[in-house]
Amino acid sequence: MQIFDWIVLIVTLLFIVIYGAWKTRGSKNVEDYILGNNETPWFTVGLSVMATQASAITFLSTPGQAYHDGMGFVQFYFGLPIAMVVICLTFIPIYHKYKVYTAYEYLEKRFDLKTRSLAAVLFLVQRGLGTGITIYAPSIILSALLGWNLTYMNIIIGILVIIYTFSGGTKAVNVTQKQQMFVILAGMVITFFLILDYLPNDMTFDNALHIAGANQKMNIVNFSFDLDEKYTFWSGITGGFFLALAYFGTDQSQVGRYLSGKSVRESQMGLIMNGLLKVPMQFFILLTGVMVFVFFQFNETPLNFNPNNKIIVENSIYKKEYQNLQKDLEKLSEDEKVINLLYIDQLNQDYDNPTLRKELVDLALKEKELRAKAREIISKADNKAETNDKDYVFFYFILHYLPKGLIGLLLAVIISAAMSSTASGLNALASTTAIDIYKRNLKEEKTEKHYLNASKLFTLMWGIIAIAFACIATLFENLIQLVNIIGSIFYGTVLGIFLVGFYTKKIRGKSIYYSAIISQIAIFIIYYFTNFIYVSGAEKLGYLWLNFIGALLTIILSYLLQTTLFKSEKQTTLGDQNRVA
């Protein structure tokens, strides 16, 4: 980090906070604070939706995911475009018809208060955890970079986000996210072409893809029906579809983005824009990670990309053993470089040599073994150390190989992405708490100013809770998986409630309420027994399937309960009169 990098980083972050707070100051009422007075155009809606999902975790963790496991993660997003169409045709018209502040407000109109409260609480739990992780992600970067205490970094970044979200609400989130997405995409495109420029002179992009393919990094689509596989075409189309449907259709952090649209059409166009661009964007980010892998086939790599782990080992009795492993890796890297250059030479002669491909695979397996031994040494040196370094791969490349100025820009990209996603989360948590829990259960009538102040106080409260969770969070596989696992545990049940509300007339409040509770408990049990009770050390069910299972369980159970235990229950809400079929 040079002085210029620090200037770029600090100016970018301060601009976001000050601009967001100044531009959106002075909200007059709750509608202004939560819905932005329904003044958001479709383009801003689309960018805001993309920025909310594309947190720092996306740009920090996804390239590392591709570096280690290849392009297969893109299958996770295959169901998203289909989900966007369903939401545009069903969810958005209903939300706008009822003029709701939050998605869960609709559930009381269709079912009853306890169903609305249950869905709101499930959202608050999972989004509160998820928002904490979006603070934690950039804190890892700066704490590793500066050597500062991770807890202090969580607090500093959390406070920066709270300042402008507290001040301007939804408007502040929308206003800042448009600029943030421009900076984010520009930074990633520049980095991608720099990586290609750093590759050997006689190496074409096509050659780079062949090297990645020889190392099993370009296996994009997996049609396996094995439920143990986390990412397959089928889990993406089904589980990914249900996760996207739940996230964009029922999660207030996303619903709040398009509820602020000028009209139904503007909201729909914003979501369609997201559906068209999201998969290509994720493909590009993963491809960037694969190109980082190809780059390191010709350049030295550490045994573990987390710089803190090297410090831990150097201060332990295992220092010599670790250094010997590093020497073995350096020798192996030289062999990889030679074989890769030979492979490129063959490719330039239009011959894909199978013998060289096999040698590359064998060398890659040996490298994995060395890295596994390194993780064992790190664990022996400090059993609390996080040995999984997927989230540090892209960060390591940024720090060691990007030119002056661009390092600061890329760090600003990652941190501003985190701030935008965290701001959406805090805004949604505050909106749901204020409207669905506080206002709805308050017996005494209060003024608009009272609820506006309450919304701001809830923003502050959830900001503090998110910071607290970030301070106790630890890496799990890698950050992007942790966020999606948390979502998958809760989203299926909530989605099931909404699908029953939108597409059935027969199911009433008691049936859906108790079926949702049973379904959520069942998902906890299923996840525990398929992910924590291991058989031969392997997970027995990819977490994406939890979305499908949770939604299906809720729907089936609600029908069974309605036709058996609660068949005499009468509709007491506005559902029959006002439902959009």
Backbone torsions as a table, in degrees:
resi	resn	phi	psi	omega
1	MET	NA	117.9	175.9
2	GLN	-96.8	172.2	-178.8
3	ILE	-57.9	-39.7	-179.6
4	PHE	-62.8	-37.9	177.6
5	ASP	-62.0	-43.3	179.5
6	TRP	-63.2	-39.9	179.6
7	ILE	-62.7	-47.2	179.8
8	VAL	-59.6	-45.6	-177.9
9	LEU	-63.9	-51.8	-174.9
10	ILE	-67.6	-43.1	-179.5
11	VAL	-63.0	-42.1	179.9
12	THR	-61.2	-47.7	-177.5
13	LEU	-66.4	-43.5	179.5
14	LEU	-65.4	-37.2	178.7
15	PHE	-61.3	-45.1	-179.7
16	ILE	-59.3	-48.4	-176.9
17	VAL	-65.8	-50.1	-175.8
18	ILE	-68.7	-43.9	-179.5
19	TYR	-63.3	-45.0	-179.7
20	GLY	-62.4	-42.6	-178.8
21	ALA	-70.7	-40.2	-176.9
22	TRP	-73.4	-43.9	-174.0
23	LYS	-66.8	-27.8	-172.8
24	THR	-118.7	20.3	-178.0
25	ARG	-70.2	155.7	171.2
26	GLY	80.8	43.0	174.1
27	SER	-63.5	134.8	-174.4
28	LYS	-88.3	-31.4	-176.6
29	ASN	-152.9	-178.5	-177.5
30	VAL	-65.2	-39.2	179.7
31	GLU	-61.4	-41.3	177.8
32	ASP	-64.9	-42.6	-174.9
33	TYR	-72.3	-40.0	-174.6
34	ILE	-94.1	-39.5	-176.4
35	LEU	-105.1	-3.8	-179.1
36	GLY	61.0	28.0	-179.9
37	ASN	59.3	22.8	179.2
38	ASN	49.9	50.3	-177.7
39	GLU	-114.3	7.0	-172.6
40	THR	-83.8	124.2	177.5
41	PRO	-73.6	163.2	-173.0
42	TRP	-61.5	-36.9	-178.0
43	PHE	-63.9	-42.6	178.1
44	THR	-68.2	-37.9	176.0
45	VAL	-57.9	-48.0	-179.2
46	GLY	-60.9	-46.5	179.2
47	LEU	-65.5	-37.8	-179.5
48	SER	-66.5	-40.9	177.7
49	VAL	-62.5	-44.2	179.4
50	MET	-65.2	-42.3	-178.1
51	ALA	-67.8	-34.1	179.0
52	THR	-63.6	-42.7	-179.8
53	GLN	-78.0	-37.4	-176.0
54	ALA	-83.8	73.8	-179.3
55	SER	-79.8	-176.3	176.6
56	ALA	-59.5	-29.5	-179.9
57	ILE	-59.7	-38.1	179.3
58	THR	-60.1	-47.6	-174.1
59	PHE	-85.7	-19.0	178.3
60	LEU	-90.0	-42.8	-169.1
61	SER	-95.1	-36.8	-174.7
62	THR	-62.3	-44.9	176.9
63	PRO	-59.7	-37.6	177.4
64	GLY	-66.5	-36.3	175.7
65	GLN	-60.2	-44.9	179.9
66	ALA	-69.0	-37.1	179.0
67	TYR	-57.3	-44.3	-176.2
68	HIS	-85.6	-41.6	-169.0
69	ASP	-117.3	-4.5	177.6
70	GLY	88.1	-164.1	-170.9
71	MET	-84.3	-3.7	-173.7
72	GLY	-57.7	-24.3	-178.4
73	PHE	-62.4	-22.1	-178.5
74	VAL	-62.7	-23.1	178.2
75	GLN	-61.9	-24.7	177.1
76	PHE	-54.7	-29.9	-173.6
77	TYR	-98.0	1.9	-174.1
78	PHE	-62.2	-30.9	-178.5
79	GLY	-83.3	-8.1	-173.6
80	LEU	-64.6	-48.0	-179.1
81	PRO	-58.8	-38.0	178.8
82	ILE	-64.9	-41.1	178.9
83	ALA	-61.9	-36.9	-180.0
84	MET	-62.4	-39.3	179.4
85	VAL	-64.8	-45.9	179.8
86	VAL	-60.7	-44.2	-179.5
87	ILE	-63.9	-42.3	-179.8
88	CYS	-63.7	-37.7	-176.7
89	LEU	-80.3	-30.4	-173.5
90	THR	-115.1	-58.0	-170.2
91	PHE	-65.4	-51.0	-174.2
92	ILE	-61.5	-47.8	179.0
93	PRO	-58.5	-38.2	180.0
94	ILE	-68.0	-46.3	179.6
95	TYR	-59.1	-43.7	-179.0
96	HIS	-70.7	-34.1	179.5
97	LYS	-61.8	-42.1	-177.4
98	TYR	-85.7	-6.0	178.8
99	LYS	53.4	49.7	-176.5
100	VAL	-84.1	152.2	173.0
101	TYR	-84.3	-34.9	179.6
102	THR	-133.3	161.8	180.0
103	ALA	-62.9	-34.7	-172.6
104	TYR	-75.8	-18.3	176.1
105	GLU	-61.7	-34.2	178.5
106	TYR	-61.5	-36.1	-174.6
107	LEU	-63.3	-30.5	176.6
108	GLU	-70.9	-36.6	179.0
109	LYS	-66.3	-35.0	-178.7
110	ARG	-86.6	-40.5	-176.6
111	PHE	-116.0	-91.9	-179.7
112	ASP	-163.2	177.8	-176.0
113	LEU	-65.2	-40.7	-175.8
114	LYS	-67.6	-32.8	176.1
115	THR	-67.7	-42.9	176.6
116	ARG	-59.3	-46.1	-177.8
117	SER	-65.9	-39.8	179.4
118	LEU	-61.8	-48.8	179.9
119	ALA	-61.7	-39.9	179.5
120	ALA	-64.1	-41.9	-179.8
121	VAL	-66.4	-42.9	177.4
122	LEU	-59.4	-40.6	176.9
123	PHE	-63.6	-46.0	-177.2
124	LEU	-60.3	-38.4	-179.3
125	VAL	-66.0	-53.8	-174.5
126	GLN	-71.7	-37.0	-178.9
127	ARG	-74.2	-32.4	175.4
128	GLY	-60.9	-42.9	177.0
129	LEU	-66.5	-45.4	-178.7
130	GLY	-62.2	-38.8	180.0
131	THR	-67.4	-35.7	175.2
132	GLY	-60.8	-38.6	-180.0
133	ILE	-68.0	-35.9	179.3
134	THR	-67.8	-23.1	172.4
135	ILE	-78.9	-40.1	-176.0
136	TYR	-63.5	-37.3	-175.0
137	ALA	-57.9	-55.0	179.7
138	PRO	-70.3	-23.8	177.5
139	SER	-62.6	-35.1	177.3
140	ILE	-59.4	-43.3	-177.8
141	ILE	-60.6	-55.3	-174.4
142	LEU	-69.1	-35.1	179.8
143	SER	-67.4	-39.4	177.6
144	ALA	-69.1	-37.6	-178.7
145	LEU	-69.7	-46.8	-172.5
146	LEU	-96.2	-13.3	-176.4
147	GLY	74.5	18.2	180.0
148	TRP	-85.8	163.2	179.0
149	ASN	-64.8	130.3	-177.4
150	LEU	-60.6	-38.5	-180.0
151	THR	-61.9	-44.1	179.0
152	TYR	-61.9	-37.6	-179.5
153	MET	-67.6	-39.0	175.3
154	ASN	-57.6	-43.8	-178.0
155	ILE	-66.2	-44.7	-177.5
156	ILE	-63.0	-49.4	-178.5
157	ILE	-66.1	-40.2	177.5
158	GLY	-59.8	-41.9	-179.6
159	ILE	-65.9	-40.5	178.7
160	LEU	-58.3	-43.1	-179.9
161	VAL	-68.6	-42.9	-178.0
162	ILE	-59.0	-37.7	-173.9
163	ILE	-56.0	-54.9	-174.6
164	TYR	-83.6	-26.2	176.8
165	THR	-70.0	-40.3	176.6
166	PHE	-62.2	-39.3	-175.7
167	SER	-72.7	-47.4	-169.1
168	GLY	-116.3	-6.0	178.1
169	GLY	62.1	-139.9	-176.0
170	THR	-60.0	-39.6	178.9
171	LYS	-59.4	-42.4	-179.5
172	ALA	-63.2	-40.1	179.0
173	VAL	-63.9	-49.2	-177.5
174	ASN	-65.4	-42.2	-177.5
175	VAL	-62.8	-44.2	-176.1
176	THR	-77.4	-30.5	-174.4
177	GLN	-69.0	-28.6	178.7
178	LYS	-63.1	-46.7	177.9
179	GLN	-68.0	-37.9	-177.8
180	GLN	-63.1	-41.8	-179.3
181	MET	-64.9	-36.2	177.5
182	PHE	-62.8	-47.3	179.7
183	VAL	-62.9	-42.9	-178.0
184	ILE	-60.9	-52.4	-176.5
185	LEU	-67.0	-39.5	178.3
186	ALA	-62.1	-44.5	-180.0
187	GLY	-62.0	-41.5	-178.9
188	MET	-69.5	-39.4	179.2
189	VAL	-64.7	-44.6	178.7
190	ILE	-59.6	-44.0	-179.0
191	THR	-63.6	-42.2	-179.1
192	PHE	-58.9	-47.1	-177.9
193	PHE	-72.6	-27.1	174.1
194	LEU	-66.8	-40.5	178.0
195	ILE	-59.2	-46.1	179.1
196	LEU	-61.1	-36.8	-179.9
197	ASP	-68.4	-29.0	-178.7
198	TYR	-78.5	-12.7	-179.1
199	LEU	-70.9	159.5	179.8
200	PRO	-50.5	146.7	-171.4
201	ASN	-58.2	-36.4	-176.8
202	ASP	-89.1	14.0	-175.1
203	MET	-103.7	120.9	178.1
204	THR	-89.9	168.0	176.4
205	PHE	-61.3	-37.1	177.7
206	ASP	-63.1	-40.0	175.9
207	ASN	-61.0	-42.2	-179.7
208	ALA	-61.0	-40.6	178.1
209	LEU	-66.0	-36.5	177.7
210	HIS	-65.1	-41.8	178.2
211	ILE	-63.7	-42.7	177.5
212	ALA	-62.0	-41.4	179.3
213	GLY	-64.8	-40.3	178.6
214	ALA	-63.0	-25.5	178.9
215	ASN	-98.5	19.2	175.2
216	GLN	63.3	29.8	-179.3
217	LYS	-97.8	-9.9	-175.8
218	MET	-108.9	21.5	176.0
219	ASN	-80.4	87.9	-170.9
220	ILE	-77.8	-44.3	-174.8
221	VAL	-117.4	130.1	179.0
222	ASN	-121.0	113.6	-176.8
223	PHE	-92.6	15.6	-179.6
224	SER	-64.6	144.4	175.6
225	PHE	-97.1	9.3	-179.8
226	ASP	-70.4	118.5	-178.3
227	LEU	-69.8	-17.2	177.1
228	ASP	-68.7	-25.6	-178.7
229	GLU	-71.8	127.2	-178.1
230	LYS	-70.4	-43.3	-173.6
231	TYR	-124.0	108.0	175.0
232	THR	-133.0	168.7	176.9
233	PHE	-58.3	-40.2	-174.9
234	TRP	-73.6	-39.7	178.1
235	SER	-68.2	-32.3	178.0
236	GLY	-69.9	-43.7	-178.7
237	ILE	-70.4	-35.5	-178.4
238	THR	-95.2	-69.4	-179.3
239	GLY	-60.5	-42.0	178.4
240	GLY	-64.6	-37.9	176.7
241	PHE	-62.1	-48.1	-178.8
242	PHE	-67.4	-36.2	177.0
243	LEU	-65.0	-45.5	178.9
244	ALA	-65.1	-40.1	178.7
245	LEU	-62.4	-42.2	179.6
246	ALA	-70.5	-44.1	-176.1
247	TYR	-66.0	-51.6	-176.8
248	PHE	-80.8	-23.5	-175.9
249	GLY	-96.3	-24.7	-175.4
250	THR	-129.2	-12.8	179.4
251	ASP	-82.6	120.4	-173.5
252	GLN	-61.6	-24.6	178.8
253	SER	-64.3	-27.9	175.8
254	GLN	-97.5	-42.3	179.2
255	VAL	-57.3	-39.2	179.1
256	GLY	-62.1	-27.1	179.7
257	ARG	-68.6	-45.8	-176.1
258	TYR	-92.4	-11.7	171.2
259	LEU	-68.6	-21.1	179.2
260	SER	-83.9	0.0	-179.9
261	GLY	-65.6	156.0	-176.9
262	LYS	-64.8	-30.5	-177.2
263	SER	-158.6	174.5	176.0
264	VAL	-58.2	-45.2	-178.5
265	ARG	-62.7	-42.7	179.7
266	GLU	-63.2	-41.5	178.3
267	SER	-64.1	-43.4	-179.6
268	GLN	-64.3	-42.2	179.8
269	MET	-64.1	-37.5	177.7
270	GLY	-62.2	-42.7	179.6
271	LEU	-70.6	-39.0	177.3
272	ILE	-62.5	-38.6	175.9
273	MET	-58.1	-43.7	178.2
274	ASN	-63.5	-42.1	179.9
275	GLY	-62.5	-35.6	-179.1
276	LEU	-76.4	-32.5	-172.2
277	LEU	-99.9	-20.8	-171.3
278	LYS	-64.7	-49.1	-178.2
279	VAL	-64.1	-46.6	175.8
280	PRO	-59.1	-38.1	179.7
281	MET	-64.4	-45.0	179.3
282	GLN	-66.6	-37.0	176.5
283	PHE	-60.0	-43.6	-179.0
284	PHE	-65.3	-41.6	179.9
285	ILE	-65.6	-42.2	176.7
286	LEU	-64.0	-41.2	179.2
287	LEU	-63.0	-34.8	175.3
288	THR	-60.7	-42.9	177.1
289	GLY	-62.9	-38.4	177.8
290	VAL	-66.0	-39.7	177.8
291	MET	-67.1	-31.5	173.4
292	VAL	-63.3	-40.6	176.8
293	PHE	-60.1	-46.6	179.6
294	VAL	-62.0	-41.7	178.2
295	PHE	-56.2	-43.9	-177.3
296	PHE	-76.0	-4.4	170.6
297	GLN	-72.6	-16.1	-178.8
298	PHE	-119.6	6.3	-179.0
299	ASN	-139.3	154.2	-177.3
300	GLU	-66.3	143.8	176.3
301	THR	-127.0	152.5	175.8
302	PRO	-78.8	162.6	175.4
303	LEU	-64.0	-35.1	178.7
304	ASN	-139.4	129.4	-173.1
305	PHE	-75.5	-14.3	177.5
306	ASN	-77.4	111.9	-176.0
307	PRO	-63.6	-25.1	179.6
308	ASN	-66.7	-32.3	-178.6
309	ASN	-68.2	-34.6	177.1
310	LYS	-63.9	-40.5	178.3
311	ILE	-63.6	-41.6	-179.9
312	ILE	-59.4	-46.8	-177.0
313	VAL	-69.2	-39.2	-178.8
314	GLU	-64.8	-23.0	178.4
315	ASN	-98.8	19.7	-178.6
316	SER	-125.4	176.5	179.5
317	ILE	-77.2	-5.0	-178.5
318	TYR	-96.0	10.7	-175.6
319	LYS	-56.9	-48.0	-176.8
320	LYS	-64.7	-42.6	179.9
321	GLU	-61.8	-39.5	179.1
322	TYR	-68.2	-40.6	179.0
323	GLN	-63.4	-37.4	177.5
324	ASN	-64.2	-39.7	176.7
325	LEU	-63.8	-39.2	179.1
326	GLN	-63.0	-39.5	177.2
327	LYS	-64.4	-39.7	177.6
328	ASP	-63.2	-38.9	179.1
329	LEU	-67.0	-39.4	178.7
330	GLU	-62.2	-42.6	178.2
331	LYS	-64.7	-42.3	178.3
332	LEU	-63.1	-38.7	178.6
333	SER	-63.4	-37.7	176.8
334	GLU	-63.6	-41.7	177.8
335	ASP	-63.5	-42.2	178.9
336	GLU	-61.6	-42.5	-179.5
337	LYS	-61.2	-44.6	-179.7
338	VAL	-62.7	-48.7	-178.3
339	ILE	-63.9	-40.0	178.9
340	ASN	-63.1	-40.9	178.7
341	LEU	-65.6	-39.8	175.9
342	LEU	-63.5	-40.4	-179.4
343	TYR	-64.1	-41.1	177.3
344	ILE	-62.6	-42.2	179.9
345	ASP	-61.1	-40.0	177.5
346	GLN	-66.8	-40.9	179.3
347	LEU	-62.8	-39.7	179.1
348	ASN	-64.6	-18.0	175.2
349	GLN	-99.7	16.4	178.1
350	ASP	61.1	38.3	178.1
351	TYR	-133.3	116.8	177.8
352	ASP	-91.7	95.2	-172.5
353	ASN	-71.7	112.6	-178.4
354	PRO	-65.4	-30.7	179.3
355	THR	-65.5	-44.7	178.5
356	LEU	-66.2	-37.1	177.2
357	ARG	-59.9	-43.3	179.6
358	LYS	-65.0	-39.2	177.9
359	GLU	-62.2	-40.1	178.0
360	LEU	-62.5	-42.6	178.3
361	VAL	-62.3	-44.0	-179.6
362	ASP	-62.8	-42.8	179.3
363	LEU	-65.5	-38.5	178.5
364	ALA	-63.4	-38.8	177.8
365	LEU	-65.7	-40.6	177.3
366	LYS	-63.2	-39.0	177.9
367	GLU	-63.6	-40.7	177.6
368	LYS	-60.8	-39.8	179.3
369	GLU	-63.9	-42.0	178.3
370	LEU	-63.0	-42.3	-179.4
371	ARG	-67.3	-35.3	177.1
372	ALA	-64.7	-41.9	177.1
373	LYS	-63.2	-38.1	178.5
374	ALA	-62.3	-41.6	178.9
375	ARG	-63.3	-36.2	177.8
376	GLU	-64.2	-41.7	179.4
377	ILE	-64.8	-42.7	178.9
378	ILE	-60.5	-42.3	179.3
379	SER	-64.3	-37.3	177.8
380	LYS	-68.9	-35.2	178.8
381	ALA	-69.4	-36.4	178.5
382	ASP	-155.1	106.6	-175.2
383	ASN	-69.8	-7.1	176.4
384	LYS	-96.6	-5.5	-178.1
385	ALA	-69.7	142.7	177.4
386	GLU	-87.8	108.0	-174.8
387	THR	-84.2	-19.6	179.0
388	ASN	-71.6	119.2	-172.4
389	ASP	-113.0	17.0	-178.5
390	LYS	-57.2	-37.5	-176.0
391	ASP	-76.7	-5.6	-177.5
392	TYR	-104.8	-8.5	-174.6
393	VAL	-60.5	-55.0	-177.5
394	PHE	-66.2	-37.7	177.5
395	PHE	-60.9	-43.1	178.6
396	TYR	-61.2	-44.9	179.2
397	PHE	-61.8	-44.6	179.9
398	ILE	-56.3	-48.1	-174.3
399	LEU	-69.1	-35.7	-170.4
400	HIS	-98.0	-16.3	-172.0
401	TYR	-130.2	-13.5	179.6
402	LEU	-82.0	150.0	-179.1
403	PRO	-72.3	164.7	-179.5
404	LYS	-56.4	137.3	-179.7
405	GLY	95.6	-43.5	-178.9
406	LEU	-73.9	-26.9	175.8
407	ILE	-61.5	-47.5	178.6
408	GLY	-62.1	-38.3	180.0
409	LEU	-65.5	-45.1	-179.1
410	LEU	-66.7	-37.8	175.5
411	LEU	-65.3	-38.9	176.6
412	ALA	-63.9	-38.2	177.0
413	VAL	-58.7	-50.5	-176.5
414	ILE	-64.9	-43.3	-177.1
415	ILE	-73.0	-39.0	179.2
416	SER	-67.6	-33.2	175.3
417	ALA	-63.9	-40.9	178.0
418	ALA	-63.7	-42.3	-178.6
419	MET	-64.6	-39.1	-179.0
420	SER	-66.5	-43.4	179.9
421	SER	-68.2	-40.4	178.8
422	THR	-65.3	-39.8	179.3
423	ALA	-62.0	-42.6	177.3
424	SER	-62.1	-41.1	179.6
425	GLY	-63.1	-47.1	-179.9
426	LEU	-63.6	-41.8	179.3
427	ASN	-61.4	-42.3	180.0
428	ALA	-69.6	-41.1	178.9
429	LEU	-62.9	-42.4	179.5
430	ALA	-66.9	-42.2	-179.8
431	SER	-61.7	-47.0	-178.5
432	THR	-65.3	-43.0	179.8
433	THR	-64.8	-42.8	-177.1
434	ALA	-69.6	-44.7	-173.1
435	ILE	-87.5	-47.7	-172.3
436	ASP	-85.0	-28.1	-177.7
437	ILE	-106.0	-57.5	-172.6
438	TYR	-72.1	-59.9	-175.7
439	LYS	-63.1	-42.5	-175.3
440	ARG	-67.2	-30.4	-177.0
441	ASN	-101.7	4.8	178.5
442	LEU	-85.4	122.2	-176.5
443	LYS	-70.1	-38.2	-172.9
444	GLU	-88.8	137.0	179.4
445	GLU	-73.5	134.2	-179.0
446	LYS	-123.3	165.7	-179.2
447	THR	-79.4	164.3	177.0
448	GLU	-59.8	-38.4	-179.7
449	LYS	-63.5	-37.0	179.4
450	HIS	-61.4	-46.5	-178.7
451	TYR	-70.6	-31.1	174.6
452	LEU	-63.2	-47.3	178.6
453	ASN	-64.4	-37.1	178.5
454	ALA	-63.9	-41.6	178.9
455	SER	-60.7	-40.8	179.2
456	LYS	-67.1	-40.3	179.5
457	LEU	-66.8	-36.7	177.2
458	PHE	-68.5	-32.0	173.9
459	THR	-60.2	-45.9	178.6
460	LEU	-63.1	-43.9	-178.5
461	MET	-60.7	-48.2	-178.9
462	TRP	-69.3	-30.1	174.2
463	GLY	-60.6	-43.2	179.4
464	ILE	-66.6	-41.5	179.0
465	ILE	-63.7	-43.3	179.7
466	ALA	-62.7	-41.2	177.7
467	ILE	-62.5	-42.3	-179.7
468	ALA	-61.8	-43.1	178.8
469	PHE	-66.4	-39.2	179.1
470	ALA	-60.0	-33.0	-177.5
471	CYS	-72.0	-20.4	-178.9
472	ILE	-111.3	1.3	-177.1
473	ALA	-73.7	150.2	173.5
474	THR	-132.1	158.2	-179.6
475	LEU	-67.0	141.4	179.2
476	PHE	-134.4	105.8	-171.9
477	GLU	61.5	-80.6	164.4
478	ASN	-158.3	166.8	-167.9
479	LEU	-61.0	-41.2	-175.7
480	ILE	-66.2	-32.1	175.5
481	GLN	-70.8	-39.5	-179.7
482	LEU	-59.8	-44.7	178.5
483	VAL	-60.3	-45.1	-177.5
484	ASN	-71.8	-31.0	176.3
485	ILE	-66.1	-46.0	178.1
486	ILE	-58.8	-44.9	178.6
487	GLY	-62.0	-43.1	-176.7
488	SER	-64.7	-30.2	179.8
489	ILE	-67.7	-35.0	-174.3
490	PHE	-104.1	-30.8	-168.9
491	TYR	-65.5	-36.9	-175.9
492	GLY	-58.6	-45.3	-180.0
493	THR	-62.6	-48.4	-178.8
494	VAL	-62.3	-42.4	178.6
495	LEU	-61.4	-41.6	178.7
496	GLY	-57.5	-39.7	178.3
497	ILE	-61.0	-46.8	-178.3
498	PHE	-67.7	-40.7	-179.8
499	LEU	-63.0	-40.6	175.9
500	VAL	-62.3	-42.1	179.8
501	GLY	-65.1	-40.0	-176.5
502	PHE	-76.9	-38.0	-166.5
503	TYR	-113.1	0.5	177.1
504	THR	-127.5	156.3	176.4
505	LYS	-111.0	-23.8	-169.7
506	LYS	-79.1	-36.2	-172.3
507	ILE	-72.1	133.3	-179.1
508	ARG	-109.7	-177.4	-171.7
509	GLY	-60.1	-50.4	-176.8
510	LYS	-62.3	-41.7	-177.9
511	SER	-62.0	-47.4	-178.0
512	ILE	-71.4	-33.6	-179.0
513	TYR	-64.4	-50.9	-176.7
514	TYR	-73.7	-32.9	177.4
515	SER	-66.4	-36.4	178.5
516	ALA	-66.0	-41.2	178.8
517	ILE	-63.8	-47.1	179.5
518	ILE	-62.0	-43.1	-179.6
519	SER	-61.6	-43.5	-178.2
520	GLN	-65.8	-40.8	176.6
521	ILE	-62.7	-41.7	179.0
522	ALA	-61.3	-40.0	179.2
523	ILE	-65.0	-41.5	175.7
524	PHE	-57.0	-45.6	-178.5
525	ILE	-66.0	-46.0	179.7
526	ILE	-59.8	-45.7	-178.9
527	TYR	-63.9	-40.3	-179.2
528	TYR	-62.2	-47.2	-174.6
529	PHE	-78.7	-17.2	178.9
530	THR	-101.2	-11.8	-177.3
531	ASN	-124.6	-21.2	-179.2
532	PHE	-113.2	-24.4	172.9
533	ILE	-97.8	94.7	-171.0
534	TYR	-85.6	145.3	171.0
535	VAL	-116.4	116.4	-176.8
536	SER	58.1	29.2	174.3
537	GLY	73.0	13.1	-176.4
538	ALA	-117.9	145.4	173.6
539	GLU	-69.3	140.7	-174.3
540	LYS	-98.2	-4.5	179.5
541	LEU	-153.6	122.4	175.8
542	GLY	-61.2	136.0	-172.4
543	TYR	-63.1	-23.3	179.7
544	LEU	-60.3	-29.3	-179.0
545	TRP	-67.7	-19.8	-179.8
546	LEU	-61.8	-32.9	178.6
547	ASN	-63.2	-47.0	-179.9
548	PHE	-65.4	-45.9	-178.3
549	ILE	-63.6	-44.8	-179.2
550	GLY	-61.4	-44.6	179.6
551	ALA	-65.9	-45.3	-178.0
552	LEU	-64.4	-42.8	178.5
553	LEU	-59.8	-45.7	-179.1
554	THR	-60.7	-43.9	-178.6
555	ILE	-65.7	-48.9	-177.7
556	ILE	-64.6	-46.9	-178.8
557	LEU	-62.6	-38.9	-179.6
558	SER	-63.7	-38.0	178.6
559	TYR	-67.8	-43.9	180.0
560	LEU	-63.4	-42.8	179.7
561	LEU	-66.7	-38.8	-178.8
562	GLN	-67.2	-35.4	-176.8
563	THR	-88.5	-4.7	179.3
564	THR	-121.2	-76.1	-173.5
565	LEU	-72.2	-38.2	-170.7
566	PHE	-116.9	29.0	-176.0
567	LYS	-67.9	-17.6	179.4
568	SER	-91.6	-3.5	-178.1
569	GLU	-66.3	135.0	179.6
570	LYS	-99.1	152.3	177.6
571	GLN	-75.7	123.5	-177.3
572	THR	-117.4	3.0	-179.6
573	THR	-103.8	-170.3	-178.4
574	LEU	-86.0	4.7	-171.4
575	GLY	-57.5	-47.9	-174.9
576	ASP	-66.2	-35.4	-177.1
577	GLN	-78.6	-35.6	-167.0
578	ASN	-115.2	-0.5	-174.5
579	ARG	-63.5	140.6	169.5
580	VAL	-91.2	113.3	-173.1
581	ALA	-67.3	NA	NA
